[in-house]
């Protein structure tokens, strides 16, 4: 059970990083509001980690992840936003 959860989490992180990389390159088109919200929130990750490390406030990362889970749930439950299964290369 734990291994399956870790695998699912790894796939989600890989997809999130793919979204961030595409957004930085300017090749990502986000058509729906939920997609844009998720993409913009993912772009804040580096800033949040830097703030947490600089100010020694790990709760900042916890707040970010909590908000990310809410935004992702909203995105995932939206039928207009198609979630495709992405093959992960290791």
C-alpha positions as CSV (number, residue, x, y, z in Angstrom):
1,X,0.0,0.0,0.0
2,X,2.8,2.4,0.9
3,X,4.7,1.6,-2.3
4,X,1.6,2.3,-4.4
5,X,1.1,5.6,-2.7
6,X,4.7,6.5,-3.3
7,X,4.4,5.6,-6.9
8,X,1.3,7.7,-7.4
9,X,3.0,10.6,-5.6
10,X,6.1,10.3,-7.8
11,X,3.9,10.3,-10.9
12,X,2.1,13.5,-9.7
13,X,5.4,15.2,-9.0
14,X,6.7,14.3,-12.4
15,X,3.6,15.7,-14.0
16,X,3.8,18.8,-11.9
17,X,7.4,19.4,-12.9
18,X,6.5,18.8,-16.6
19,X,3.8,21.5,-16.3
20,X,6.3,23.9,-14.6
21,X,9.0,23.3,-17.3
22,X,6.5,23.8,-20.1
23,X,5.2,27.0,-18.5
24,X,8.7,28.4,-18.2
25,X,9.4,27.7,-21.8
26,X,6.1,29.3,-22.8
27,X,4.9,26.2,-24.6
28,X,2.0,25.4,-22.3
29,X,-1.5,26.6,-23.1
30,X,-3.9,26.5,-20.2
31,X,-7.5,26.9,-21.5
32,X,-9.6,26.4,-18.3
33,X,-9.5,28.4,-15.1
34,X,-8.7,25.4,-13.0
35,X,-5.7,24.6,-15.2
36,X,-4.5,28.1,-14.9
37,X,-4.9,28.2,-11.2
38,X,-3.0,24.9,-10.8
39,X,-0.2,26.1,-13.2
40,X,0.2,29.4,-11.5
41,X,0.3,27.8,-8.1
42,X,3.0,25.3,-9.2
43,X,5.1,28.1,-10.5
44,X,5.3,29.5,-6.9
45,X,6.9,26.3,-5.5
46,X,10.6,27.5,-5.8
47,X,9.7,30.8,-4.1
48,X,7.9,29.1,-1.3
49,X,10.8,26.7,-0.6
50,X,13.3,29.5,-0.7
51,X,11.2,31.5,1.7
52,X,10.9,28.5,4.1
53,X,14.6,27.9,4.0
54,X,15.6,31.6,4.4
55,X,13.2,32.3,7.3
56,X,13.4,28.9,8.8
57,X,9.6,28.5,8.5
58,X,8.7,25.0,7.4
59,X,5.0,25.7,7.9
60,X,5.1,27.9,4.8
61,X,5.7,24.7,2.7
62,X,2.9,23.0,4.6
63,X,0.5,25.8,3.8
64,X,1.6,25.8,0.2
65,X,1.1,22.0,-0.1
66,X,-2.3,22.2,1.6
67,X,-3.4,24.9,-0.9
68,X,-2.0,22.8,-3.7
69,X,-4.0,19.8,-2.7
70,X,-7.2,21.9,-2.7
71,X,-6.4,23.4,-6.1
72,X,-5.4,20.0,-7.6
73,X,-8.6,18.4,-6.3
74,X,-10.7,21.1,-7.9
75,X,-8.8,20.7,-11.2
76,X,-9.0,16.9,-11.1
77,X,-12.7,16.8,-10.4
78,X,-13.5,19.2,-13.3
79,X,-14.7,17.1,-16.3
80,X,-13.6,19.8,-18.7
81,X,-10.0,19.3,-17.6
82,X,-8.8,16.0,-19.1
83,X,-6.1,14.4,-17.1
84,X,-4.0,12.1,-19.3
85,X,-1.9,9.3,-18.0
86,X,1.7,10.3,-18.7
87,X,4.3,7.6,-19.1
88,X,7.2,8.4,-16.7
89,X,10.8,7.9,-18.0
90,X,13.2,6.8,-15.4
